[in-house]
Amino acid sequence: MEGRRLKCPLCGGTDFQVEEGKLDSKWGFTAHKVKIVICKNCGYVMLFYEGRTIWDFD
């Protein structure tokens, strides 16, 4: 998919800060790995799912 580029749905910006994170389930039995993409123009946050994990060492 050449030429495709991520675009902020709120402001149309194309410059992002990218981080990795983890969201725990309500009872803490599983966790979900996510890529966190933050628009540098307006601060809109997008989460992209990267799979589940049972390793929760917080």
Secondary structure, 3 states (H helix, E strand, C coil): CCCCCCCCCCCCCCCEEEEEEEEECCCCCCEEEEEEEEECCCCCEEEEEEEEECCCCC
